[in-house]
Amino acid sequence: MNRAALYAAALALPLLGLGGMWISADRLSRQGTEWDVPIQGYDPRDLLQGHYVQFRYDWPRERSPEPQPYYGDVGFCLEGTPPQVLGTREKAPDDTCPAFIQVGEGIQGRLYVSQQEAARLQKQLVDAKLQGMVRIRLRPDGHITPLRLTFRPRVPEPQAAP
């Protein structure tokens, strides 16, 4: 083999490897089910890192007067039919649930938006009459990818009887 062919192979091999990794990551990012999750809190602009909406997921779970730890060491399962989350439950180590979220994945999220979109979202996020909802894609391995942010009229929470 001549030197030109060796140089071409030396250049092509890393490029083929990078291409294969990109295709694999792209295919993995498109897998999973989509869910609509309420959010709370936000920081719509981060001037050092671009324009993001930063939020905390507000997973529906049983309300209790006692403070509850956030879902143990394993993670938690979503209950409901996609895209509607009806509730969550702690995942036991031997539990198999179809919609599993890893610990640390389901606490905070960040969604990149354009400058024009950030200004519009900022107005909607401060409106107490609106509930922010994020559409997420949940992969089979428990990883969450936020896709888009929408708003719905906020439903008042039921008041306890005196």
C-alpha positions as CSV (number, residue, x, y, z in Angstrom):
1,M,0.0,0.0,0.0
2,N,1.3,3.5,-0.8
3,R,1.5,6.4,1.7
4,A,-1.5,8.2,0.1
5,A,-3.8,5.3,0.8
6,L,-2.6,5.0,4.4
7,Y,-3.1,8.7,5.0
8,A,-6.6,8.5,3.5
9,A,-7.5,5.4,5.7
10,A,-6.0,7.2,8.8
11,L,-8.3,10.2,8.1
12,A,-11.4,8.2,7.1
13,L,-11.4,5.8,10.1
14,P,-11.9,8.5,12.8
15,L,-14.5,10.2,10.6
16,L,-16.4,6.9,10.2
17,G,-16.3,6.4,14.0
18,L,-17.6,9.9,14.7
19,G,-20.4,9.4,12.1
20,G,-21.4,6.1,13.7
21,M,-21.5,7.7,17.2
22,W,-23.6,10.6,15.9
23,I,-26.1,8.2,14.2
24,S,-26.3,6.1,17.4
25,A,-26.9,9.1,19.6
26,D,-29.5,10.6,17.2
27,R,-31.4,7.3,17.1
28,L,-31.3,7.0,20.9
29,S,-32.6,10.6,21.4
30,R,-35.7,9.9,19.3
31,Q,-36.7,6.9,21.3
32,G,-39.2,7.0,24.2
33,T,-42.6,8.3,25.1
34,E,-43.8,11.8,25.4
35,W,-45.4,13.2,28.5
36,D,-46.8,16.6,29.6
37,V,-45.5,17.6,33.0
38,P,-46.4,20.7,35.1
39,I,-43.5,22.9,36.0
40,Q,-42.8,25.6,38.6
41,G,-40.1,28.2,38.9
42,Y,-38.1,29.6,36.1
43,D,-35.2,31.7,34.9
44,P,-36.0,32.5,31.3
45,R,-32.7,34.3,30.5
46,D,-29.1,33.3,31.2
47,L,-27.0,35.9,29.5
48,L,-23.8,33.9,29.8
49,Q,-25.2,30.7,28.3
50,G,-27.8,31.9,25.8
51,H,-31.6,31.9,26.3
52,Y,-33.0,29.1,28.4
53,V,-36.1,28.5,30.4
54,Q,-35.0,26.8,33.6
55,F,-37.6,25.1,35.7
56,R,-38.4,22.5,38.3
57,Y,-40.7,19.6,37.4
58,D,-43.9,19.6,39.6
59,W,-44.6,15.8,39.5
60,P,-48.1,15.0,40.7
61,R,-47.9,12.9,43.9
62,E,-49.8,12.4,47.1
63,R,-50.0,15.6,49.2
64,S,-49.1,15.0,52.8
65,P,-48.7,17.2,55.8
66,E,-45.5,15.3,56.5
67,P,-42.4,16.3,54.4
68,Q,-41.6,13.5,52.1
69,P,-38.1,12.6,50.7
70,Y,-37.7,12.8,47.0
71,Y,-38.1,9.3,45.8
72,G,-35.2,7.4,47.3
73,D,-32.0,6.1,45.6
74,V,-33.4,4.4,42.6
75,G,-35.9,6.7,40.9
76,F,-39.6,6.8,40.3
77,C,-42.3,5.6,38.0
78,L,-44.9,7.6,36.1
79,E,-48.4,6.5,36.3
80,G,-50.9,7.4,33.6
81,T,-51.3,7.1,29.8
82,P,-49.0,9.2,27.7
83,P,-49.0,12.2,27.5
84,Q,-51.0,12.6,30.7
85,V,-49.2,12.0,34.0
86,L,-51.7,11.0,36.7
87,G,-49.2,10.3,39.5
88,T,-45.8,9.0,40.5
89,R,-44.6,6.3,42.8
90,E,-41.2,5.4,44.2
91,K,-39.5,2.6,42.3
92,A,-38.2,-0.3,44.3
93,P,-34.9,-1.9,43.2
94,D,-36.7,-5.0,41.8
95,D,-39.7,-3.0,40.4
96,T,-40.3,-2.9,36.7
97,C,-42.3,0.1,35.5
98,P,-42.8,1.1,31.9
99,A,-42.1,4.8,32.5
100,F,-39.1,5.0,34.8
101,I,-37.2,8.2,35.6
102,Q,-33.7,8.1,37.0
103,V,-32.9,9.9,40.3
104,G,-31.6,13.3,39.5
105,E,-33.3,13.4,36.1
106,G,-36.7,14.5,37.3
107,I,-35.9,17.4,39.5
108,Q,-34.9,20.3,37.2
109,G,-35.0,20.9,33.5
110,R,-33.7,23.5,31.0
111,L,-35.1,24.2,27.6
112,Y,-33.3,26.4,25.0
113,V,-35.4,29.1,23.3
114,S,-34.8,31.9,21.0
115,Q,-34.6,35.5,22.2
116,Q,-38.1,36.4,20.9
117,E,-39.5,33.2,22.4
118,A,-37.8,34.0,25.8
119,A,-39.5,37.4,26.0
120,R,-42.9,35.8,25.2
121,L,-42.4,33.0,27.7
122,Q,-41.3,35.4,30.4
123,K,-44.7,37.2,30.3
124,Q,-46.6,33.9,30.4
125,L,-44.5,32.4,33.2
126,V,-45.3,35.3,35.6
127,D,-49.0,35.1,34.9
128,A,-50.6,33.4,38.0
129,K,-53.6,32.3,35.9
130,L,-51.4,30.1,33.7
131,Q,-49.8,26.7,34.5
132,G,-46.6,26.0,32.5
133,M,-46.4,22.5,31.0
134,V,-43.3,21.0,29.5
135,R,-43.6,18.2,26.9
136,I,-40.8,15.7,27.7
137,R,-39.5,12.6,25.9
138,L,-38.7,9.8,28.4
139,R,-36.3,7.2,27.0
140,P,-36.4,3.6,28.2
141,D,-33.2,4.2,30.2
142,G,-34.9,6.9,32.3
143,H,-33.4,9.9,30.7
144,I,-35.6,13.0,30.1
145,T,-35.4,15.4,27.2
146,P,-37.5,18.5,27.4
147,L,-39.1,19.3,24.0
148,R,-41.4,22.3,24.3
149,L,-43.2,24.5,26.7
150,T,-46.9,25.3,26.6
151,F,-49.4,26.9,29.0
152,R,-52.9,26.0,30.3
153,P,-55.3,27.8,32.5
154,R,-54.3,27.0,36.1
155,V,-56.8,24.8,38.0
156,P,-57.3,26.1,41.6
157,E,-56.3,23.5,44.2
158,P,-59.1,22.2,46.4
159,Q,-59.4,23.9,49.7
160,A,-59.5,21.7,52.8
161,A,-62.8,21.8,54.8
162,P,-62.4,23.8,58.1
